[in-house]
Amino acid sequence: MIISKEQIIAEMQDLINRIPNKYYADLLYDSMSLLTIKRSNSGSNTISRPKMRGFVFRIFNGKKYFEIAHPEIFHLKKQVERLLSKIEFFPNVELISHPKHQFDKELPMQRDFTDISIADKVQQMNGYFDLLKSSDDRVKNVFVYFQDSIQERIFYNTENSLLRQVLPRIGLQISTIVTAKGKVDSNKMTISGQGGWEVLDQLTSERLESFAQTSIEIAQATLPPSGILPVICDPSVSGILAHAIFGHGVQGDTIVQDRSYWKQFFNKSVASELVNISDALQSGVYGNYLFDDEGVLSQKTPMVENGILTHYLHSRMTATMLDMPKALRGNGRRQNFMHPIYPRNSNTFIEPGDQSLEEMIADIPHGLLVENGDYGMEEFDGSLQCNSKSGYLIENGELSKRVTGITLSGQARDFLLSITGVSKGPVDFVGLNSRKGLDEWVPVTYGGVHIKADKAFVSPG
């Protein structure tokens, strides 16, 4: 049964107002429409998912949460009534509260992508494919992955917070497979943001042609050197490092479970004093949201301040368990109403410094500029791996020849402590979706500025 926004809110309030005062409870309405388009040599594939809607109810009994999810509010109410007749209250733990807030916001689209037909969207993706494929005979395959979505979430709880947000998102990732001089290599670019079809306006034919040419240059490039070298990481690489090391590494559940390498360094040095890493609300970027799935308003989380690890990313439960009442900054997130809440990052980035890229390059007699980050990971022992698609050799303080993909590895803390340069802004962001474990996908963004590290383990990627 489809009901209006006003009916949804009225039914949610009716359910929550039935909860005895001694309990904390909340209710989330989740609605998502999603379109994906894929194109490659093998053809085109389009999947349209109309609005998937549902509700998830939680109640805290002093020991743990009890949670019920259902697509229909009327069925959910009956299940909640049965739960209330059985649940037992324990005044052991008082869940950390959050101040009452009320707002209803729909982020605008300059060009509403719901007004554009699926056929026209497919045609535009085919146009990207055709332009890149025809740009040069050495471009053997092109993979186009497009996604647009509208996420609506309404939240109400026993603290009388009533919140609603509607978030339109667009993401486009294009990869090329190129052969040149008997070698095969690949390249990747990502464009994403919150808003309408205007997000794709930055993808001009000139930019696509430049991307194709760069792909060919990568396939023709030589391998990077191996060993311990000074490196400069571009914003996509520094962002992957921030996301992989701290976006995942300091999530509150890993701290509670004693699975985080970084727990031993809380309020201690983890990086050069030049380094500041934040997770924050960033208007217009793909991972942005106004409140999390626990009704906590999204706020900036300064995870690393002047090289010191100062904050974790928390849900209400992990902040309560670690007795950090001022730590709630909107990081409790769930994939959808059928999935659990975890502490998650949103837009993790390295804050700007005061150097220029030219100054950092000039300071390196022999090293690498690492560009176009591909993926990264941080293990429980504090080791890292970050791969890029390409880079440049730096010789005598100048960029010289292009090299193929570069892998950074070793201990994350050693790398971060060796940072001697952080460039000026603005911060560049990239990203689509990130998972926790094998599932639990949520929209995220990562980014930063150029950073210079004097000692990095590098090898061909």
LUMTI-938111 format. One line per field, with one value per residue (C-alpha): residue number from 0; residue in one letter; x, y, z. Coordinates in steps of 0.02 Angstrom, whole numbers. Example, Ala and Ser with C-alpha at 12.3 -4.5 7.8 and 13.67 -1.06 7.14 Angstrom:
BEGIN
pado = c(0 1) .
drenlum = c(a s) .
c1 = c(615 684) .
c2 = c(-225 -53) .
c3 = c(390 357) .
END
This chain:
BEGIN
pado = c(0 1 2 3 4 5 6 7 8 9 10 11 12 13 14 15 16 17 18 19 20 21 22 23 24 25 26 27 28 29 30 31 32 33 34 35 36 37 38 39 40 41 42 43 44 45 46 47 48 49 50 51 52 53 54 55 56 57 58 59 60 61 62 63 64 65 66 67 68 69 70 71 72 73 74 75 76 77 78 79 80 81 82 83 84 85 86 87 88 89 90 91 92 93 94 95 96 97 98 99 100 101 102 103 104 105 106 107 108 109 110 111 112 113 114 115 116 117 118 119 120 121 122 123 124 125 126 127 128 129 130 131 132 133 134 135 136 137 138 139 140 141 142 143 144 145 146 147 148 149 150 151 152 153 154 155 156 157 158 159 160 161 162 163 164 165 166 167 168 169 170 171 172 173 174 175 176 177 178 179 180 181 182 183 184 185 186 187 188 189 190 191 192 193 194 195 196 197 198 199 200 201 202 203 204 205 206 207 208 209 210 211 212 213 214 215 216 217 218 219 220 221 222 223 224 225 226 227 228 229 230 231 232 233 234 235 236 237 238 239 240 241 242 243 244 245 246 247 248 249 250 251 252 253 254 255 256 257 258 259 260 261 262 263 264 265 266 267 268 269 270 271 272 273 274 275 276 277 278 279 280 281 282 283 284 285 286 287 288 289 290 291 292 293 294 295 296 297 298 299 300 301 302 303 304 305 306 307 308 309 310 311 312 313 314 315 316 317 318 319 320 321 322 323 324 325 326 327 328 329 330 331 332 333 334 335 336 337 338 339 340 341 342 343 344 345 346 347 348 349 350 351 352 353 354 355 356 357 358 359 360 361 362 363 364 365 366 367 368 369 370 371 372 373 374 375 376 377 378 379 380 381 382 383 384 385 386 387 388 389 390 391 392 393 394 395 396 397 398 399 400 401 402 403 404 405 406 407 408 409 410 411 412 413 414 415 416 417 418 419 420 421 422 423 424 425 426 427 428 429 430 431 432 433 434 435 436 437 438 439 440 441 442 443 444 445 446 447 448 449 450 451 452 453 454 455 456 457 458 459 460) .
drenlum = c(m i i s k e q i i a e m q d l i n r i p n k y y a d l l y d s m s l l t i k r s n s g s n t i s r p k m r g f v f r i f n g k k y f e i a h p e i f h l k k q v e r l l s k i e f f p n v e l i s h p k h q f d k e l p m q r d f t d i s i a d k v q q m n g y f d l l k s s d d r v k n v f v y f q d s i q e r i f y n t e n s l l r q v l p r i g l q i s t i v t a k g k v d s n k m t i s g q g g w e v l d q l t s e r l e s f a q t s i e i a q a t l p p s g i l p v i c d p s v s g i l a h a i f g h g v q g d t i v q d r s y w k q f f n k s v a s e l v n i s d a l q s g v y g n y l f d d e g v l s q k t p m v e n g i l t h y l h s r m t a t m l d m p k a l r g n g r r q n f m h p i y p r n s n t f i e p g d q s l e e m i a d i p h g l l v e n g d y g m e e f d g s l q c n s k s g y l i e n g e l s k r v t g i t l s g q a r d f l l s i t g v s k g p v d f v g l n s r k g l d e w v p v t y g g v h i k a d k a f v s p g) .
c1 = c(0 69 31 76 218 95 15 186 235 68 81 263 217 70 182 321 198 137 309 322 427 563 619 715 643 655 576 652 560 674 633 754 733 883 933 1093 1158 1308 1390 1541 1591 1471 1322 1210 1120 992 913 776 718 564 547 590 507 504 513 630 588 713 691 828 787 940 1046 1025 922 775 740 595 585 436 383 212 188 23 102 250 135 63 237 290 137 187 366 310 210 366 511 590 668 840 894 1076 1131 1066 1086 1173 1042 1042 958 786 786 652 671 613 736 741 907 873 913 949 901 786 848 677 616 741 685 783 807 888 1002 1054 1088 1203 1300 1316 1383 1522 1562 1564 1671 1804 1800 1819 1952 2095 2113 2216 2064 2001 1859 1766 1663 1531 1441 1306 1191 1062 959 841 847 711 724 606 656 556 603 555 663 534 656 564 680 659 786 776 946 968 1134 1222 1378 1472 1628 1717 1860 1963 2064 2206 2341 2501 2675 2625 2561 2387 2337 2184 2128 1980 1886 1741 1616 1488 1388 1223 1103 1026 1086 1197 1323 1373 1402 1584 1610 1642 1701 1870 1886 1840 1967 2100 2053 2074 2244 2301 2245 2357 2502 2484 2489 2648 2730 2872 2859 2889 3043 3033 3099 3087 3064 2989 2818 2686 2507 2372 2203 2125 2268 2278 2089 2097 2229 2121 1967 2054 2160 2041 1873 1869 2004 1923 1742 1672 1621 1800 1859 1731 1777 1962 1994 2070 2257 2228 2147 2318 2356 2202 2255 2429 2531 2484 2549 2656 2595 2557 2418 2235 2106 1919 1755 1627 1469 1520 1384 1359 1474 1409 1428 1342 1187 1100 1067 1115 1000 992 928 1096 1137 1290 1437 1621 1726 1910 1984 2167 2217 2396 2448 2353 2210 2071 1903 1820 1667 1519 1345 1240 1280 1470 1476 1376 1485 1644 1567 1594 1436 1499 1557 1395 1423 1307 1399 1267 1220 1126 1118 928 787 829 1010 1087 1167 1355 1470 1524 1619 1540 1664 1839 1976 2146 2133 2233 2404 2509 2625 2606 2625 2769 2863 2842 2900 3052 3104 3122 3282 3216 3042 2865 2704 2565 2404 2230 2198 2115 2085 2159 2149 2214 2239 2213 2401 2411 2484 2417 2406 2353 2354 2351 2325 2478 2604 2760 2942 3016 3198 3299 3146 3047 2917 2992 2917 2750 2748 2615 2517 2603 2573 2606 2626 2702 2648 2519 2585 2763 2700 2595 2736 2850 2735 2831 2715 2529 2468 2344 2162 2036 1996 1952 1827 1790 1688 1534 1487 1585 1550 1586 1639 1550 1396 1325 1347 1326 1368 1538 1662 1847 1973 2100 2249 2425 2534 2722 2794 2982 2978 2857 2871 2832 2820 2735 2547) .
c2 = c(0 171 311 496 579 653 483 403 533 518 329 338 461 354 202 291 379 208 165 174 321 214 150 234 189 254 220 246 252 209 230 209 214 158 149 67 64 -38 -33 -123 -223 -359 -241 -137 -187 -80 -116 -3 -28 75 133 0 56 -4 35 -19 -2 -11 -13 -13 -108 -57 -201 -209 -156 -257 -222 -259 -217 -230 -151 -102 9 -73 -246 -172 -99 -271 -345 -204 -233 -416 -366 -242 -377 -484 -363 -336 -171 -163 5 -45 71 240 260 421 546 675 847 860 920 941 979 924 951 895 929 1017 960 1092 964 832 664 586 692 608 445 286 276 448 400 242 343 461 316 239 406 401 223 263 419 328 170 268 386 265 88 47 69 -109 -101 28 -8 121 105 233 246 372 359 454 409 469 440 495 473 491 440 452 609 690 718 719 724 700 708 671 647 630 555 521 417 373 265 235 113 80 -70 -18 -112 -25 -88 -265 -220 -211 -86 1 171 233 393 429 572 580 701 748 837 811 778 932 825 752 922 915 765 857 777 860 777 608 627 676 523 411 486 464 282 255 343 228 73 138 191 103 16 122 87 -22 16 152 319 490 506 636 570 662 695 533 431 531 514 325 319 424 319 150 189 294 287 101 86 194 141 121 -62 -113 -16 -101 -272 -233 -266 -97 -71 113 89 86 258 353 529 485 524 427 546 698 854 923 796 831 702 732 649 781 845 912 996 925 775 599 536 685 668 783 657 477 328 356 534 614 768 750 849 863 731 782 608 660 833 890 708 654 528 618 546 384 363 311 244 278 105 114 290 225 72 177 313 452 558 700 587 573 658 564 405 272 208 63 4 3 -41 -226 -205 -166 -3 12 160 215 356 476 598 562 681 756 939 1068 1129 1277 1211 1209 1055 1138 1164 982 918 1034 961 782 730 556 494 471 567 440 480 413 307 139 53 33 -72 -71 -232 -262 -257 -78 -122 -40 -65 70 50 185 179 283 413 508 487 639 675 821 912 897 781 669 515 435 265 132 91 108 12 90 -35 -56 6 145 237 239 313 445 495 523 655 818 914 948 1057 1200 1173 1157 979 862 723 560 408 302 164 75 -87 -154 -335 -428 -317 -162 -39 146 302 373 500 522 651 777 872 825 754 718 572 549 361 249 68 73 -62 -85 -97) .
c3 = c(0 -51 70 68 162 285 316 340 470 560 570 628 766 818 838 933 1048 1107 1177 1368 1427 1505 1335 1196 1025 848 680 508 342 196 13 -132 -321 -421 -604 -666 -844 -900 -1071 -1141 -1295 -1239 -1252 -1141 -982 -892 -723 -656 -478 -433 -255 -129 32 209 393 530 715 858 1045 1177 1338 1440 1375 1187 1039 974 791 675 489 372 206 278 431 478 488 580 713 751 769 884 995 1013 1054 1188 1273 1292 1313 1484 1538 1622 1694 1675 1535 1482 1296 1243 1188 1049 1054 977 796 665 480 308 165 -15 -101 -267 -443 -575 -708 -634 -695 -665 -812 -929 -1006 -980 -1169 -1171 -1026 -1115 -1272 -1176 -1099 -1272 -1332 -1202 -1254 -1440 -1420 -1320 -1426 -1588 -1521 -1559 -1623 -1469 -1357 -1359 -1233 -1132 -976 -933 -766 -727 -577 -522 -364 -252 -69 50 237 374 556 716 893 1077 1090 974 832 666 516 330 190 4 -78 -268 -321 -486 -511 -670 -684 -849 -874 -1030 -1087 -1202 -1297 -1353 -1395 -1353 -1180 -1105 -971 -901 -841 -740 -706 -588 -587 -449 -344 -268 -382 -551 -728 -715 -619 -788 -869 -817 -931 -1094 -1257 -1229 -1059 -1132 -1272 -1145 -1042 -1195 -1233 -1052 -1060 -1212 -1128 -977 -1087 -1169 -1006 -916 -749 -593 -486 -331 -158 -27 -113 -79 -159 -190 -189 -285 -201 -263 -186 -24 -11 -31 106 223 184 201 354 459 372 411 544 678 661 836 820 777 930 1044 974 996 812 768 757 796 967 1050 977 1035 1084 1023 869 712 579 547 636 462 441 478 424 440 402 367 290 119 17 -157 -143 -168 11 91 201 325 464 492 514 702 685 728 626 517 585 549 637 653 665 656 718 692 682 839 831 924 870 820 708 816 820 975 1041 1020 1094 1243 1265 1261 1371 1244 1264 1152 1011 910 742 626 579 614 442 365 184 190 310 297 352 523 578 586 621 447 365 242 161 225 171 208 253 152 205 150 14 -175 -282 -373 -210 -162 -331 -329 -162 -227 -319 -361 -325 -390 -415 -384 -478 -512 -358 -393 -225 -53 104 282 378 563 592 527 358 202 16 -105 -294 -425 -612 -659 -606 -653 -612 -524 -568 -505 -441 -603 -677 -809 -892 -857 -772 -757 -600 -431 -270 -101 41 214 384 374 527 461 298 385 502 352 274 254 139 122 -20 -21 -65 -134 -82 -226 -195 -284 -241 -264 -142 -7 82 255 243 104 99 185 41 77 -25 20 -45 -12 -61 -6 -75 -129 8 7 104 117 142 49 -5 -191 -325 -492 -474) .
END
